[in-house]
Amino acid sequence: MQFKGRTVLVLVALSIVLSSVVTMLVLGTPGLAGGSNNEVSHPQTGQMDGDTEGDLNFSKIQEAYDIIRSNYVLDVNEAELLEGAVEGMLETLDDPYSVYMDPDAAEQFRSSLESSFEGIGAEVMMQDGRVTIVAPIRGAPAEKAGLRPNDQIISVNGESLEGLDLHRAVLKIRGPKDSEAELEVMRPGVSDPISITVTRDEIPLHTVYGETIRANGKTFGMIEITSFAQQTAQDFEEQLMAFEQDGIDGLVIDVRGNPGGYLEAVSEIGDLIVPNESVITKINSRNGEIASYHSTLEGKKPYPITILVDNGSASASEILAAALKEAGGYKVVGQQSFGKGTVQSTIPMGDDSEIKLTVAKWLTPDENWINGVGVEPDIKVEQPDYFHAVPIDTDTVYERDMNNSQVKNIQLMLRGLGYDPGREDGFYNEATERAVSRFQQDHSLTVSGKVDSKTAALLQEELLEAMRDPQNDEQLQKAVEVLLQELN
């Protein structure tokens, strides 16, 4: 790995961690194992320049503190006043990635640097004042319950999250294994809130999954990376070597729903696949100096590569996608990525609290800043409509002549599973009733033509299985098609 720029070298050489949100709030404990933000460890505790103007400005804060403490009509918690002052300064930055963590939140973040955690398994950020899902972790309770990127969590077990900062909101959502979190969720495109109950579990942080795909007499390896943690690069290298020993004809890298992780991890993976010792990424400090991370791979792999992204692919995922696209000339397939292009430093304070502060930008090899924009796929592919179905409220029985958004959702599920509901506008007509009856008959349920709790649960289970079937994954199928075209 090579660096350029003396100031940035000092900054990045300590411990840079990348992700798509303020904290990797995997909703077990804040923070992903190994870290989460575009984060740089900082050795100092926040020092002032001590100039005269700064001293005068800070005397105003002291004056306000004294006025409130001495004159406010009710008792004042002096510690909360100070905490509020720090939080207020960070809020004025209008940067969702710069946050204050009180000692409790900071300790939970540090304790999250483990090989597993207990929670629902999703990364969140604060967006427009609401806790917003960036991506559920593969196989975690959040994914199984039907949470999707951009879902906004409004309340937990009947308790509103309004007005809470990100860390305090996460404390409401997290919890021990086997406990339940009933989430009220707003979903883009759905007018009414959705109720989703998630049973918390232990979430192991295995981040690399490999499988073999065969098409038109060719054998392709697919490596899915769910986040960039401490062990990720080593696991990726082992899987890649196994594929190469088997003689693969091409490689698909899947970072869909991957919220990010360690810069070191994505850089080490870039060493293996970004060709010709090209730039993987560049870190641009506030003074304009740039540190460059270079691949150590000489030449180019003897097989084609494609990379899959979607709107849940963030930060380190975007670094890898952009490097393969701009430096490697490989095709990016899927949807526009999330768009997180900043670096945060975690700076400890004297009372064990911490400030996460945006201190730099990361740039693509061509020095593009994708913050708020994302990586543009070379080939845009949307998944089938039923991939966007929402969970069914199982407390209601749906039957003939009902007309609402839940019925429309049921019709979408039926269509995706091969049962023709006749229409998809939310009106439960005779054709929908017949489709439900056929589904019930095929799955040994009581045939009533009504969607009761058992039918709803099985509909959702079958739909999830259909979504996991590679043959139904249109983005993956397109990536394989691109590899075949490259071989030809």
C-alpha positions in Angstrom: 0.0 0.0 0.0 1.4 3.4 -1.0 0.6 6.8 0.5 1.1 10.4 -0.7 0.8 13.5 1.4 2.5 13.8 4.7 -0.4 15.3 6.8 -2.9 12.7 5.5 -0.4 9.9 6.1 -0.4 10.8 9.8 -4.2 10.9 9.7 -4.9 7.6 7.9 -2.1 5.4 9.2 -3.6 5.2 12.6 -6.9 3.3 12.0 -9.3 4.2 9.2 -12.6 2.6 9.2 -15.3 3.1 6.6 -19.0 2.7 6.6 -22.2 4.3 5.4 -23.4 5.9 8.6 -22.5 7.8 11.7 -22.1 4.6 13.7 -22.5 1.1 12.4 -25.6 0.8 14.5 -26.2 -2.8 13.9 -28.9 -2.5 16.5 -27.4 -4.9 18.9 -24.7 -2.6 20.2 -23.8 0.6 18.3 -20.9 -0.2 16.0 -19.9 -3.1 13.8 -17.2 -5.5 14.9 -14.0 -3.8 14.0 -15.7 -0.4 13.6 -18.0 1.3 11.3 -17.6 4.8 10.1 -15.2 6.3 7.6 -13.3 6.6 10.8 -9.8 7.6 11.8 -8.6 7.0 15.4 -7.3 10.3 16.8 -4.7 10.4 19.6 -5.8 13.7 21.0 -8.7 14.7 23.2 -9.8 17.9 21.5 -7.6 20.9 22.0 -8.3 24.6 21.5 -5.9 27.0 19.6 -6.3 29.5 22.5 -6.5 32.6 20.4 -8.1 35.7 21.9 -11.2 35.6 19.7 -11.8 31.9 20.6 -11.5 32.7 24.3 -14.1 35.5 24.0 -16.4 33.1 22.2 -16.1 30.4 24.8 -16.7 33.0 27.6 -20.2 33.4 26.0 -20.9 29.7 26.5 -19.8 30.0 30.2 -22.0 33.1 30.6 -25.0 31.2 29.1 -24.3 28.3 31.4 -24.2 30.5 34.5 -27.4 32.4 33.5 -29.3 29.1 33.1 -27.9 27.5 36.2 -28.7 30.6 38.4 -32.0 31.8 37.0 -33.9 28.9 35.4 -37.2 28.3 37.3 -36.7 24.5 37.8 -33.7 22.5 39.0 -31.0 22.2 36.4 -28.9 19.1 35.8 -25.5 20.7 35.2 -24.0 17.7 33.5 -27.0 17.6 31.0 -26.4 21.3 30.2 -22.8 20.6 29.2 -23.8 17.5 27.2 -26.4 19.6 25.4 -23.8 22.2 24.6 -21.6 19.7 23.0 -24.4 18.1 21.1 -25.6 21.5 19.9 -22.2 22.4 18.5 -22.2 19.2 16.5 -25.8 19.7 15.3 -24.8 23.0 13.8 -22.4 21.2 11.4 -25.5 19.8 9.6 -23.5 16.6 9.1 -25.2 13.3 10.0 -21.8 11.6 10.3 -20.5 14.0 13.0 -22.0 13.0 16.4 -21.4 13.1 20.1 -21.4 9.9 22.2 -21.8 10.2 25.9 -19.8 7.8 28.1 -22.5 5.1 28.0 -22.9 5.3 24.2 -19.1 5.4 23.7 -18.7 2.3 25.9 -21.3 0.4 23.9 -19.6 1.4 20.7 -16.3 0.1 22.0 -17.9 -3.1 23.4 -19.3 -3.8 19.9 -15.8 -4.5 18.5 -16.3 -8.2 19.0 -17.0 -11.2 16.8 -20.7 -11.1 17.4 -23.4 -9.2 19.1 -27.1 -9.5 20.1 -29.7 -7.4 18.4 -31.8 -7.3 15.2 -28.9 -7.0 12.8 -29.3 -3.9 10.7 -27.2 -0.8 10.1 -29.0 2.6 10.6 -28.3 6.3 10.2 -30.2 9.4 11.2 -31.9 10.9 8.2 -34.4 13.8 8.3 -34.7 13.3 12.0 -35.6 9.6 11.7 -33.7 6.4 12.4 -33.3 5.0 8.8 -32.3 1.5 7.8 -29.2 1.5 5.5 -29.0 -2.3 5.2 -30.0 -5.3 7.2 -27.3 -7.9 7.7 -27.6 -11.0 5.7 -29.6 -13.7 7.5 -30.2 -11.5 10.5 -33.6 -11.1 12.2 -34.0 -7.7 10.5 -33.8 -9.3 7.0 -36.0 -12.2 8.0 -38.6 -9.9 9.3 -38.7 -7.9 6.1 -36.9 -4.7 6.9 -35.5 -3.0 3.9 -33.0 -0.2 3.1 -34.6 3.3 3.6 -37.2 2.0 6.1 -37.6 4.6 8.8 -38.2 3.3 12.4 -40.8 5.6 14.2 -41.4 3.7 17.4 -40.2 0.6 19.3 -42.7 -1.4 21.4 -45.1 1.5 21.4 -42.4 4.0 22.5 -41.8 6.9 20.0 -38.2 7.6 18.9 -39.0 11.2 18.0 -36.6 13.7 19.3 -33.9 11.1 20.3 -30.4 11.2 18.8 -29.1 8.1 17.0 -27.5 6.5 20.0 -30.4 6.9 22.3 -32.8 5.5 19.7 -30.6 2.5 19.2 -30.7 1.8 22.9 -34.5 1.5 22.5 -34.1 -0.9 19.6 -31.3 -3.2 20.8 -31.9 -5.9 23.3 -31.0 -9.4 24.4 -31.4 -12.6 22.3 -35.0 -13.9 22.0 -36.6 -10.7 23.1 -39.0 -9.0 20.7 -38.9 -5.5 19.2 -42.2 -4.4 17.6 -41.2 -1.7 15.2 -43.5 0.9 13.6 -41.9 1.6 10.2 -42.5 4.1 7.5 -41.5 2.8 4.0 -41.0 4.9 0.9 -44.0 4.5 -1.4 -46.3 3.1 1.3 -48.7 5.7 2.8 -49.4 4.0 6.1 -47.0 2.9 8.8 -46.0 -0.8 8.8 -45.8 -2.9 12.0 -42.8 -5.3 12.0 -42.0 -7.6 14.9 -38.4 -8.6 15.1 -37.1 -11.3 17.4 -33.6 -10.3 18.5 -30.8 -12.9 18.2 -27.0 -13.3 18.3 -25.5 -12.0 15.1 -22.2 -13.6 14.1 -20.2 -11.4 11.9 -19.2 -13.7 9.2 -18.7 -11.4 6.2 -17.7 -13.5 3.1 -19.8 -16.1 1.3 -18.8 -18.0 -1.8 -20.7 -20.1 -4.2 -20.3 -21.5 -7.7 -22.5 -20.5 -10.7 -22.6 -22.5 -13.9 -24.0 -21.0 -17.1 -23.5 -22.0 -20.8 -20.8 -24.5 -20.0 -18.8 -21.9 -18.0 -18.1 -21.9 -14.2 -18.1 -18.6 -12.3 -17.3 -17.9 -8.8 -19.5 -15.5 -6.8 -18.2 -13.9 -3.6 -20.6 -12.0 -1.4 -19.1 -9.5 1.0 -21.6 -8.4 3.7 -19.3 -5.9 5.4 -15.6 -5.1 5.6 -14.5 -6.4 9.0 -11.1 -7.4 10.4 -11.2 -10.9 9.0 -12.9 -10.1 5.7 -9.8 -9.6 3.5 -8.3 -12.9 4.6 -11.6 -14.8 4.1 -11.9 -13.2 0.7 -8.4 -14.2 -0.3 -9.0 -17.8 0.8 -12.2 -18.0 -1.2 -10.7 -16.4 -4.2 -7.7 -18.9 -4.1 -10.1 -21.8 -3.9 -12.0 -20.6 -6.9 -8.8 -20.0 -8.9 -7.5 -23.5 -8.0 -10.8 -24.9 -9.4 -10.3 -22.9 -12.6 -13.1 -20.4 -12.7 -14.0 -18.7 -15.9 -15.0 -15.4 -14.2 -15.9 -13.8 -10.9 -18.9 -11.9 -9.6 -18.4 -9.8 -6.4 -21.6 -9.0 -4.6 -21.6 -6.0 -2.2 -25.3 -5.3 -2.3 -26.6 -4.2 1.1 -23.0 -3.9 2.3 -22.7 -0.8 4.5 -18.9 -0.6 4.7 -16.2 -1.3 7.3 -12.4 -1.1 7.5 -10.5 0.7 4.9 -7.7 -1.7 5.5 -10.0 -4.6 4.5 -11.2 -3.1 1.2 -7.6 -2.0 0.4 -6.3 -5.5 1.0 -9.1 -6.9 -1.2 -8.2 -4.3 -3.8 -4.6 -5.6 -3.8 -6.0 -8.9 -5.0 -8.2 -7.8 -7.9 -7.6 -4.1 -8.9 -5.1 -4.5 -11.8 -1.8 -2.9 -12.7 -0.9 -1.4 -9.3 -3.6 1.2 -9.8 -5.1 3.5 -7.3 -7.8 1.9 -5.1 -8.9 5.1 -3.3 -7.5 8.5 -2.2 -8.0 10.2 1.1 -8.3 14.0 0.9 -7.7 16.0 4.1 -9.2 19.4 5.0 -6.0 21.1 3.8 -6.2 19.5 0.4 -3.4 17.0 0.8 -4.1 13.5 -0.7 -3.0 10.1 0.4 -3.3 7.4 -2.2 -3.9 3.7 -1.6 -2.4 1.6 -4.5 -3.0 -2.0 -5.5 0.0 -4.3 -5.3 -1.4 -6.6 -8.1 0.8 -6.6 -11.2 -1.0 -7.1 -14.4 -4.6 -8.3 -14.5 -6.6 -11.3 -13.6 -6.9 -13.8 -16.5 -10.7 -13.8 -16.1 -13.5 -11.2 -16.3 -15.0 -9.6 -13.1 -18.3 -7.9 -12.5 -19.4 -6.3 -9.2 -23.0 -6.0 -8.0 -24.2 -2.9 -6.1 -27.5 -1.5 -4.9 -28.7 1.5 -2.9 -27.6 -0.3 0.3 -24.0 -0.5 -0.9 -22.1 2.2 1.0 -18.7 3.6 1.7 -16.1 0.8 1.6 -18.4 -1.1 -0.9 -18.4 2.0 -3.1 -14.6 2.3 -2.8 -14.3 -1.2 -4.2 -16.9 -0.7 -6.9 -15.4 2.6 -8.0 -11.9 1.1 -8.1 -13.0 -1.9 -10.2 -14.9 0.4 -12.5 -12.4 3.3 -13.0 -9.0 1.5 -12.5 -9.9 -1.9 -13.6 -12.4 -1.2 -16.4 -14.8 -3.8 -15.0 -18.6 -3.5 -15.2 -20.7 -2.4 -12.2 -24.2 -4.0 -12.3 -27.3 -3.1 -10.3 -28.6 0.1 -8.8 -27.1 3.5 -7.8 -25.1 3.0 -4.6 -25.7 4.8 -1.3 -23.3 7.7 -1.7 -21.0 8.0 1.4 -17.7 9.7 0.7 -16.5 11.1 4.0 -14.1 10.0 6.7 -14.7 10.3 10.4 -12.3 10.5 13.3 -13.2 9.2 16.8 -11.8 11.6 19.3 -11.9 10.6 23.0 -12.7 13.3 25.6 -11.6 13.4 29.2 -14.8 11.8 30.7 -14.8 8.7 28.5 -17.2 10.3 26.0 -16.3 10.6 22.4 -16.8 12.8 19.4 -17.1 11.4 15.9 -16.1 14.1 13.5 -15.9 14.2 9.7 -12.2 15.0 9.0 -11.6 14.0 5.4 -13.2 12.8 2.1 -12.4 9.7 0.2 -12.1 9.9 -3.6 -12.3 7.4 -6.5 -9.2 6.7 -8.6 -10.3 9.4 -11.0 -10.7 11.8 -8.0 -14.5 11.8 -8.1 -16.3 12.5 -4.8 -19.4 10.3 -4.7 -20.8 11.7 -1.5 -24.6 12.1 -1.9 -24.3 10.7 -5.4 -23.1 7.1 -5.3 -21.4 5.0 -7.9 -23.3 4.9 -11.1 -23.7 1.3 -12.4 -22.6 0.6 -16.0 -25.7 -1.6 -16.4 -28.8 -0.6 -14.4 -31.0 -3.5 -13.3 -34.0 -3.4 -11.0 -35.2 -6.5 -9.1 -38.7 -7.9 -9.8 -41.5 -5.9 -8.1 -42.1 -8.6 -5.5 -38.7 -8.0 -4.1 -40.2 -4.8 -2.7 -43.2 -6.4 -1.0 -43.8 -5.3 2.6 -44.6 -7.6 5.5 -48.3 -8.5 6.0 -50.1 -7.4 9.1 -51.0 -10.9 10.5 -53.5 -9.5 13.0 -56.0 -9.0 10.2 -57.9 -11.6 8.0 -58.0 -10.4 4.4 -61.0 -11.6 2.3 -63.3 -10.9 -0.6 -64.3 -7.3 -1.4 -61.6 -5.7 0.9 -59.7 -2.8 -0.7 -56.5 -1.5 0.9 -52.7 -1.4 0.5 -52.2 -4.7 2.4 -54.4 -6.5 -0.2 -52.3 -4.9 -2.9 -49.2 -6.2 -1.2 -50.7 -9.7 -1.0 -51.5 -9.6 -4.7 -47.9 -8.6 -5.4 -46.7 -11.6 -3.4 -49.1 -14.0 -5.1 -47.9 -12.8 -8.5 -44.3 -13.2 -7.6 -45.0 -16.8 -6.4 -46.7 -17.7 -9.7 -50.3 -17.3 -8.6 -52.3 -14.9 -10.8 -54.4 -12.6 -8.5 -56.2 -11.1 -11.5 -55.3 -7.6 -10.5 -52.8 -5.7 -8.3 -54.6 -2.6 -7.3 -55.6 -3.6 -3.8 -59.2 -4.8 -4.5 -59.7 -8.4 -3.2 -61.8 -9.8 -6.1 -62.8 -13.3 -7.1 -59.5 -13.9 -9.0 -57.5 -13.0 -5.9 -59.6 -15.3 -3.8 -59.0 -18.1 -6.3 -55.2 -17.4 -6.3 -55.2 -17.6 -2.4 -57.1 -20.8 -2.5 -54.7 -22.4 -4.9 -51.8 -21.3 -2.7 -53.4 -22.8 0.4 -54.1 -26.0 -1.4 -50.6 -26.3 -2.7 -49.2 -25.8 0.8 -51.6 -28.0 2.7 -53.4 -25.2 4.4 -57.1 -24.9 5.1 -58.6 -23.7 1.8 -60.7 -20.7 2.5 -59.7 -18.1 0.0 -59.0 -15.8 2.9 -55.5 -14.7 4.0 -55.4 -15.5 7.7 -52.3 -15.4 9.9 -51.0 -18.9 8.8 -51.5 -18.1 5.2 -49.8 -14.7 5.6 -46.8 -16.1 7.4 -46.3 -18.9 4.7 -46.8 -16.4 1.9 -44.0 -14.3 3.4 -41.7 -17.3 4.0 -42.2 -18.6 0.4 -41.6 -15.2 -1.0 -38.3 -14.9 0.9 -37.2 -18.2 -0.4 -38.1 -17.1 -4.0 -36.0 -13.9 -3.5 -33.0 -16.0 -2.4 -33.2 -18.2 -5.5 -30.4 -17.1 -7.8 -32.6 -17.8 -10.8 -35.0 -15.0 -9.7 -32.1 -12.6 -9.0 -32.2 -10.5 -12.1 -29.2 -8.4 -11.1 -27.1 -11.5 -10.6 -28.3 -13.0 -13.8 -27.3 -9.9 -15.7 -23.8 -9.9 -14.0 -23.4 -13.5 -15.3 -24.5 -12.5 -18.7 -21.9 -9.7 -18.8 -19.2 -12.3 -17.9 -20.3 -14.5 -20.7 -20.2 -11.6 -23.1 -16.7 -10.7 -21.9 -15.5 -14.3 -22.5 -16.9 -14.2 -26.0 
